[in-house]
Amino acid sequence: MSAIEGFVPCEVIQCFHTYLDFCYIAHMSAFTQSTLDQLDNTLKHFHTHRVIFQQLGVQDPTPSH
């Protein structure tokens, strides 16, 4: 993360950090209810932070299918 700090908005770093947290939790070898709650909470935070890519024009807010 420190490699991109200062080059991208802090919201992008927050989004990447949350994504990496989600990946870390998802790759655990055993899951408990607490682990699943952490995973769900992290996913919610990711969806909150991901809007920065729409605001920057990186992702179209209305994807076409």
Phi and psi in radians as a Rosetta constraint file:
Dihedral C 1 N 2 CA 2 C 2 CIRCULARHARMONIC -1.147 0.35
Dihedral N 2 CA 2 C 2 N 3 CIRCULARHARMONIC -0.360 0.35
Dihedral C 2 N 3 CA 3 C 3 CIRCULARHARMONIC -1.194 0.35
Dihedral N 3 CA 3 C 3 N 4 CIRCULARHARMONIC -0.487 0.35
Dihedral C 3 N 4 CA 4 C 4 CIRCULARHARMONIC -1.833 0.35
Dihedral N 4 CA 4 C 4 N 5 CIRCULARHARMONIC -0.117 0.35
Dihedral C 4 N 5 CA 5 C 5 CIRCULARHARMONIC -1.054 0.35
Dihedral N 5 CA 5 C 5 N 6 CIRCULARHARMONIC 2.310 0.35
Dihedral C 5 N 6 CA 6 C 6 CIRCULARHARMONIC 1.592 0.35
Dihedral N 6 CA 6 C 6 N 7 CIRCULARHARMONIC -0.260 0.35
Dihedral C 6 N 7 CA 7 C 7 CIRCULARHARMONIC -1.798 0.35
Dihedral N 7 CA 7 C 7 N 8 CIRCULARHARMONIC -0.357 0.35
Dihedral C 7 N 8 CA 8 C 8 CIRCULARHARMONIC -2.298 0.35
Dihedral N 8 CA 8 C 8 N 9 CIRCULARHARMONIC 2.757 0.35
Dihedral C 8 N 9 CA 9 C 9 CIRCULARHARMONIC -1.056 0.35
Dihedral N 9 CA 9 C 9 N 10 CIRCULARHARMONIC 2.618 0.35
Dihedral C 9 N 10 CA 10 C 10 CIRCULARHARMONIC -1.052 0.35
Dihedral N 10 CA 10 C 10 N 11 CIRCULARHARMONIC -0.461 0.35
Dihedral C 10 N 11 CA 11 C 11 CIRCULARHARMONIC -1.135 0.35
Dihedral N 11 CA 11 C 11 N 12 CIRCULARHARMONIC -0.585 0.35
Dihedral C 11 N 12 CA 12 C 12 CIRCULARHARMONIC -1.160 0.35
Dihedral N 12 CA 12 C 12 N 13 CIRCULARHARMONIC -0.747 0.35
Dihedral C 12 N 13 CA 13 C 13 CIRCULARHARMONIC -1.108 0.35
Dihedral N 13 CA 13 C 13 N 14 CIRCULARHARMONIC -0.720 0.35
Dihedral C 13 N 14 CA 14 C 14 CIRCULARHARMONIC -1.061 0.35
Dihedral N 14 CA 14 C 14 N 15 CIRCULARHARMONIC -0.728 0.35
Dihedral C 14 N 15 CA 15 C 15 CIRCULARHARMONIC -1.124 0.35
Dihedral N 15 CA 15 C 15 N 16 CIRCULARHARMONIC -0.817 0.35
Dihedral C 15 N 16 CA 16 C 16 CIRCULARHARMONIC -1.068 0.35
Dihedral N 16 CA 16 C 16 N 17 CIRCULARHARMONIC -0.729 0.35
Dihedral C 16 N 17 CA 17 C 17 CIRCULARHARMONIC -1.072 0.35
Dihedral N 17 CA 17 C 17 N 18 CIRCULARHARMONIC -0.779 0.35
Dihedral C 17 N 18 CA 18 C 18 CIRCULARHARMONIC -1.131 0.35
Dihedral N 18 CA 18 C 18 N 19 CIRCULARHARMONIC -0.698 0.35
Dihedral C 18 N 19 CA 19 C 19 CIRCULARHARMONIC -1.069 0.35
Dihedral N 19 CA 19 C 19 N 20 CIRCULARHARMONIC -0.782 0.35
Dihedral C 19 N 20 CA 20 C 20 CIRCULARHARMONIC -1.141 0.35
Dihedral N 20 CA 20 C 20 N 21 CIRCULARHARMONIC -0.660 0.35
Dihedral C 20 N 21 CA 21 C 21 CIRCULARHARMONIC -1.044 0.35
Dihedral N 21 CA 21 C 21 N 22 CIRCULARHARMONIC -0.774 0.35
Dihedral C 21 N 22 CA 22 C 22 CIRCULARHARMONIC -1.056 0.35
Dihedral N 22 CA 22 C 22 N 23 CIRCULARHARMONIC -0.810 0.35
Dihedral C 22 N 23 CA 23 C 23 CIRCULARHARMONIC -1.072 0.35
Dihedral N 23 CA 23 C 23 N 24 CIRCULARHARMONIC -0.726 0.35
Dihedral C 23 N 24 CA 24 C 24 CIRCULARHARMONIC -1.059 0.35
Dihedral N 24 CA 24 C 24 N 25 CIRCULARHARMONIC -0.838 0.35
Dihedral C 24 N 25 CA 25 C 25 CIRCULARHARMONIC -1.144 0.35
Dihedral N 25 CA 25 C 25 N 26 CIRCULARHARMONIC -0.743 0.35
Dihedral C 25 N 26 CA 26 C 26 CIRCULARHARMONIC -1.120 0.35
Dihedral N 26 CA 26 C 26 N 27 CIRCULARHARMONIC -0.442 0.35
Dihedral C 26 N 27 CA 27 C 27 CIRCULARHARMONIC -1.603 0.35
Dihedral N 27 CA 27 C 27 N 28 CIRCULARHARMONIC 0.118 0.35
Dihedral C 27 N 28 CA 28 C 28 CIRCULARHARMONIC -1.131 0.35
Dihedral N 28 CA 28 C 28 N 29 CIRCULARHARMONIC 2.627 0.35
Dihedral C 28 N 29 CA 29 C 29 CIRCULARHARMONIC -1.422 0.35
Dihedral N 29 CA 29 C 29 N 30 CIRCULARHARMONIC -0.331 0.35
Dihedral C 29 N 30 CA 30 C 30 CIRCULARHARMONIC -2.409 0.35
Dihedral N 30 CA 30 C 30 N 31 CIRCULARHARMONIC 2.519 0.35
Dihedral C 30 N 31 CA 31 C 31 CIRCULARHARMONIC -2.115 0.35
Dihedral N 31 CA 31 C 31 N 32 CIRCULARHARMONIC 2.350 0.35
Dihedral C 31 N 32 CA 32 C 32 CIRCULARHARMONIC -2.035 0.35
Dihedral N 32 CA 32 C 32 N 33 CIRCULARHARMONIC 3.089 0.35
Dihedral C 32 N 33 CA 33 C 33 CIRCULARHARMONIC -1.082 0.35
Dihedral N 33 CA 33 C 33 N 34 CIRCULARHARMONIC -0.645 0.35
Dihedral C 33 N 34 CA 34 C 34 CIRCULARHARMONIC -1.098 0.35
Dihedral N 34 CA 34 C 34 N 35 CIRCULARHARMONIC -0.735 0.35
Dihedral C 34 N 35 CA 35 C 35 CIRCULARHARMONIC -1.104 0.35
Dihedral N 35 CA 35 C 35 N 36 CIRCULARHARMONIC -0.764 0.35
Dihedral C 35 N 36 CA 36 C 36 CIRCULARHARMONIC -1.132 0.35
Dihedral N 36 CA 36 C 36 N 37 CIRCULARHARMONIC -0.641 0.35
Dihedral C 36 N 37 CA 37 C 37 CIRCULARHARMONIC -1.130 0.35
Dihedral N 37 CA 37 C 37 N 38 CIRCULARHARMONIC -0.724 0.35
Dihedral C 37 N 38 CA 38 C 38 CIRCULARHARMONIC -1.083 0.35
Dihedral N 38 CA 38 C 38 N 39 CIRCULARHARMONIC -0.759 0.35
Dihedral C 38 N 39 CA 39 C 39 CIRCULARHARMONIC -1.076 0.35
Dihedral N 39 CA 39 C 39 N 40 CIRCULARHARMONIC -0.800 0.35
Dihedral C 39 N 40 CA 40 C 40 CIRCULARHARMONIC -1.103 0.35
Dihedral N 40 CA 40 C 40 N 41 CIRCULARHARMONIC -0.753 0.35
Dihedral C 40 N 41 CA 41 C 41 CIRCULARHARMONIC -1.119 0.35
Dihedral N 41 CA 41 C 41 N 42 CIRCULARHARMONIC -0.726 0.35
Dihedral C 41 N 42 CA 42 C 42 CIRCULARHARMONIC -1.143 0.35
Dihedral N 42 CA 42 C 42 N 43 CIRCULARHARMONIC -0.691 0.35
Dihedral C 42 N 43 CA 43 C 43 CIRCULARHARMONIC -1.098 0.35
Dihedral N 43 CA 43 C 43 N 44 CIRCULARHARMONIC -0.717 0.35
Dihedral C 43 N 44 CA 44 C 44 CIRCULARHARMONIC -1.075 0.35
Dihedral N 44 CA 44 C 44 N 45 CIRCULARHARMONIC -0.735 0.35
Dihedral C 44 N 45 CA 45 C 45 CIRCULARHARMONIC -1.128 0.35
Dihedral N 45 CA 45 C 45 N 46 CIRCULARHARMONIC -0.684 0.35
Dihedral C 45 N 46 CA 46 C 46 CIRCULARHARMONIC -1.048 0.35
Dihedral N 46 CA 46 C 46 N 47 CIRCULARHARMONIC -0.798 0.35
Dihedral C 46 N 47 CA 47 C 47 CIRCULARHARMONIC -1.127 0.35
Dihedral N 47 CA 47 C 47 N 48 CIRCULARHARMONIC -0.511 0.35
Dihedral C 47 N 48 CA 48 C 48 CIRCULARHARMONIC -1.208 0.35
Dihedral N 48 CA 48 C 48 N 49 CIRCULARHARMONIC -0.743 0.35
Dihedral C 48 N 49 CA 49 C 49 CIRCULARHARMONIC -1.425 0.35
Dihedral N 49 CA 49 C 49 N 50 CIRCULARHARMONIC -0.424 0.35
Dihedral C 49 N 50 CA 50 C 50 CIRCULARHARMONIC -1.173 0.35
Dihedral N 50 CA 50 C 50 N 51 CIRCULARHARMONIC -0.290 0.35
Dihedral C 50 N 51 CA 51 C 51 CIRCULARHARMONIC -1.093 0.35
Dihedral N 51 CA 51 C 51 N 52 CIRCULARHARMONIC -0.336 0.35
Dihedral C 51 N 52 CA 52 C 52 CIRCULARHARMONIC -1.021 0.35
Dihedral N 52 CA 52 C 52 N 53 CIRCULARHARMONIC -0.585 0.35
Dihedral C 52 N 53 CA 53 C 53 CIRCULARHARMONIC -1.229 0.35
Dihedral N 53 CA 53 C 53 N 54 CIRCULARHARMONIC -0.538 0.35
Dihedral C 53 N 54 CA 54 C 54 CIRCULARHARMONIC -1.250 0.35
Dihedral N 54 CA 54 C 54 N 55 CIRCULARHARMONIC -0.742 0.35
Dihedral C 54 N 55 CA 55 C 55 CIRCULARHARMONIC -1.110 0.35
Dihedral N 55 CA 55 C 55 N 56 CIRCULARHARMONIC -0.592 0.35
Dihedral C 55 N 56 CA 56 C 56 CIRCULARHARMONIC -1.455 0.35
Dihedral N 56 CA 56 C 56 N 57 CIRCULARHARMONIC -0.117 0.35
Dihedral C 56 N 57 CA 57 C 57 CIRCULARHARMONIC 1.440 0.35
Dihedral N 57 CA 57 C 57 N 58 CIRCULARHARMONIC 0.215 0.35
Dihedral C 57 N 58 CA 58 C 58 CIRCULARHARMONIC -1.352 0.35
Dihedral N 58 CA 58 C 58 N 59 CIRCULARHARMONIC -0.623 0.35
Dihedral C 58 N 59 CA 59 C 59 CIRCULARHARMONIC -2.136 0.35
Dihedral N 59 CA 59 C 59 N 60 CIRCULARHARMONIC 2.302 0.35
Dihedral C 59 N 60 CA 60 C 60 CIRCULARHARMONIC -1.238 0.35
Dihedral N 60 CA 60 C 60 N 61 CIRCULARHARMONIC 2.206 0.35
Dihedral C 60 N 61 CA 61 C 61 CIRCULARHARMONIC -1.155 0.35
Dihedral N 61 CA 61 C 61 N 62 CIRCULARHARMONIC -0.325 0.35
Dihedral C 61 N 62 CA 62 C 62 CIRCULARHARMONIC -2.153 0.35
Dihedral N 62 CA 62 C 62 N 63 CIRCULARHARMONIC 1.465 0.35
Dihedral C 62 N 63 CA 63 C 63 CIRCULARHARMONIC -1.108 0.35
Dihedral N 63 CA 63 C 63 N 64 CIRCULARHARMONIC 2.483 0.35
Dihedral C 63 N 64 CA 64 C 64 CIRCULARHARMONIC -1.647 0.35
Dihedral N 64 CA 64 C 64 N 65 CIRCULARHARMONIC 2.556 0.35
